[in-house]
């Protein structure tokens, strides 16, 4: 059985962690396959938005596969940690907007995948958290760096050092998720967000994401310079001219990504 499912419909890539029996935990094979899928999406100009989710109704992903970890040497543990860190960095670096459809448990690495995405929408039953310190380890796939950027340093320290598990509604209050919806509405809510973005200029969407993401990791003046360079890339596009023409002709623009 494929540990990661991939399909593409209407310019949306759907990526599903497919290990229901293991709460969609990440073993090495799953990480390897997820990296392959992510690399494919990165190069696919037809993909405009990516939605990540977990198979079944119980878990988005409960993190690392601890049954596999028990069998690994220290060298193999380091290999797995590097693999999960690398693939989540690749997901964070995707040029397309990414949405985590959090359909259940999102613990440890599952939570780190969630916050590596640009947006997270959770079903009301979802539970989440960075629980690694309860296993005498620390978040190793971006959690100690991305969570403080979302919720602030002090709150991130509380959540990580106490290994606190929290609800979808608490995550909404923290700003970790964008929306909380009923389970049956989860995918539709993600697709609605995708549609709201895809009606806009594809090149502009990618450049705006790039400017925000890169600017958040630097000082204001450097960020403004990044924004300026990103803006330069949209000026010569046909889509920019089309937007102006559509406005003057009182019609909807027809963007083609060029």
C-alpha positions in Angstrom: 0.0 0.0 0.0 1.3 3.4 -0.9 2.2 5.4 2.2 1.5 8.7 0.5 -1.3 9.2 -2.0 -1.2 12.0 -4.6 -3.8 13.3 -7.0 -4.3 16.5 -9.0 -7.7 18.0 -9.8 -8.6 21.5 -11.0 -5.1 22.8 -10.3 -5.1 21.5 -6.7 -2.7 18.9 -5.6 -4.0 16.6 -2.9 -1.4 14.8 -0.7 -2.6 12.2 1.8 -0.5 10.4 4.4 -1.9 6.9 4.0 -1.0 4.8 7.1 -4.4 4.6 8.8 -3.4 1.6 10.9 -0.4 3.6 12.3 -2.3 6.9 12.8 -0.5 8.2 9.7 2.8 8.2 11.5 6.0 8.9 9.6 8.4 6.0 9.0 11.4 6.3 6.7 9.5 5.0 3.6 6.7 7.5 4.1 9.2 10.4 4.4 11.0 9.2 1.3 7.8 9.0 -0.7 6.6 12.4 0.7 9.8 14.0 -0.5 9.3 12.6 -4.0 5.8 13.9 -4.1 6.8 17.3 -2.8 9.7 17.6 -5.4 7.2 16.7 -8.1 4.7 19.4 -7.0 7.5 22.0 -6.8 8.1 21.7 -10.5 4.5 21.3 -11.7 3.3 24.6 -13.1 -0.2 23.3 -13.3 -0.5 23.0 -9.5 -1.7 26.3 -8.0 -2.5 25.1 -4.4 -1.6 22.1 -2.3 -3.8 20.4 0.3 -2.1 18.0 2.8 -4.2 15.7 4.9 -4.3 12.3 6.6 -6.2 9.1 5.6 -9.2 8.1 7.7 -11.0 10.0 10.4 -8.7 9.6 13.4 -5.4 11.3 12.6 -3.8 13.9 10.4 -0.5 12.4 11.6 0.5 11.4 15.1 4.2 12.1 14.3 7.2 9.7 14.1 6.6 6.0 14.0 7.8 5.0 17.4 7.5 1.3 16.6 10.0 1.8 13.9 12.2 4.0 16.1 12.5 1.2 18.6 14.3 -0.9 15.9 16.6 1.8 14.7 20.3 2.4 15.5 21.3 5.9 16.6 22.6 6.5 13.1 19.3 5.5 11.6 17.5 7.8 14.0 19.6 10.7 12.8 18.8 9.7 9.2 15.1 9.8 9.9 15.3 13.1 11.7 17.2 14.6 8.8 14.6 13.2 6.4 11.6 14.6 8.2 13.3 18.0 8.7 14.3 18.1 5.0 10.9 17.2 3.6 9.1 19.7 5.9 11.5 22.4 4.8 10.7 21.4 1.2 7.0 21.7 1.9 7.5 25.1 3.5 9.6 26.2 0.5 6.9 25.2 -2.1 6.1 28.2 -4.3 2.4 27.3 -4.3 0.2 28.1 -1.2 -0.2 25.1 1.0 -3.1 24.1 3.3 -3.2 21.5 6.0 -6.6 19.8 6.3 -6.3 18.7 9.9 -8.7 15.8 10.2 -7.7 14.4 13.6 -4.6 14.0 15.8 -1.7 16.2 14.9 1.1 15.4 17.3 4.8 15.8 17.1 5.9 15.6 13.5 2.3 15.7 12.4 2.0 19.1 14.1 5.3 20.2 12.5 3.9 19.3 9.1 0.8 21.3 9.8 2.7 24.4 10.8 5.1 24.0 7.8 2.0 24.7 5.6 0.8 28.3 4.9 -2.6 27.6 6.3 -4.3 25.0 8.6 -8.0 24.3 8.8 -9.0 21.8 11.4 -12.1 19.7 12.1 -13.6 20.3 15.5 -12.5 17.0 16.9 -8.8 17.5 16.1 -6.2 17.4 18.9 -2.7 18.7 18.5 0.6 19.6 20.1 4.3 19.3 20.1 4.6 16.4 22.6 8.3 15.4 22.0 9.6 16.4 25.5 7.3 13.8 27.0 9.4 11.3 25.0 12.7 12.9 26.3 13.4 14.4 22.9 12.7 17.8 21.3 10.8 18.8 18.1 13.3 18.2 15.3 11.5 19.1 12.1 11.0 22.8 12.6 8.7 23.0 15.6 11.0 25.0 17.9 11.4 27.6 15.2 8.0 27.8 13.4 5.8 27.7 16.5 7.3 30.8 18.1 6.9 32.7 14.9 3.2 31.8 15.0 2.4 32.2 18.7 5.3 34.1 20.2 8.3 32.9 22.2 6.8 32.6 25.7 3.7 30.7 24.6 5.8 28.4 22.3 8.0 27.6 25.3 5.0 26.7 27.4 3.5 24.5 24.8 6.8 22.7 24.0 8.2 22.4 27.5 5.0 21.1 29.0 4.2 18.9 25.9 0.7 20.2 26.1 -2.1 18.8 24.0 -4.7 21.2 22.9 -8.0 21.3 21.0 -8.8 22.8 17.6 -10.6 25.7 19.3 -7.6 26.4 21.5 -5.4 26.3 18.3 -7.8 28.8 16.7 -7.4 31.1 19.7 -3.6 30.8 19.5 -3.6 31.6 15.7 -2.2 28.2 14.8 -5.2 27.3 12.7 -7.2 29.6 10.4 -10.6 27.9 10.8 -12.3 25.2 12.8 -15.1 23.4 10.9 -17.2 20.3 11.2 -15.5 17.2 9.9 -17.9 16.8 6.9 -17.0 20.4 5.8 -13.3 20.2 6.2 -12.2 19.5 2.6 -14.8 21.9 1.3 -13.4 24.7 3.5 -9.9 24.0 2.2 -11.1 24.0 -1.4 -13.0 27.3 -0.8 -9.8 28.9 0.5 -7.9 27.4 -2.5 -10.5 28.8 -4.9 -10.4 32.2 -3.3 -6.6 32.3 -4.0 -6.7 30.7 -7.5 -9.0 33.4 -8.9 -6.0 35.8 -8.5 -2.9 36.1 -10.6 -0.8 32.9 -10.3 2.6 34.6 -10.5 1.4 37.3 -8.1 0.3 34.7 -5.6 3.7 32.9 -5.7 5.6 36.2 -5.4 3.5 37.5 -2.6 4.0 34.2 -0.7 7.8 34.4 -1.3 8.0 38.0 -0.1 6.0 37.3 3.1 7.9 34.1 3.9 11.4 35.4 3.3 10.6 38.8 4.8 9.4 37.2 8.1 12.9 35.7 8.6 14.8 39.0 8.3 14.7 42.7 9.4 12.2 45.2 8.0 14.5 46.9 5.6 15.7 43.7 4.1 12.1 42.5 3.9 11.2 45.6 2.0 14.0 45.0 -0.5 12.7 41.4 -1.0 9.2 42.8 -1.6 10.6 45.3 -4.2 12.4 42.5 -6.1 9.3 40.3 -6.0 7.2 43.2 -7.4 9.7 43.7 -10.2 8.9 40.2 -11.4 5.2 40.8 -11.8 5.5 44.1 -13.7 6.3 42.6 -17.2 3.7 39.8 -16.9 0.8 39.5 -19.3 -1.5 38.8 -16.3 -0.8 42.3 -15.0 -1.9 43.8 -18.3 -4.9 41.5 -18.4 -6.0 42.7 -15.0 -6.0 46.3 -16.1 -7.8 45.6 -19.3 -10.4 43.5 -17.5 -11.0 46.4 -15.1 -11.4 48.9 -17.9 -13.7 46.5 -19.9 -15.8 45.7 -16.8 -15.2 42.0 -16.9 -13.5 39.3 -14.9 -9.8 38.8 -15.7 -8.6 35.6 -17.4 -5.2 34.9 -15.9 -2.9 32.4 -17.6 0.2 32.6 -15.4 2.4 34.4 -17.8 
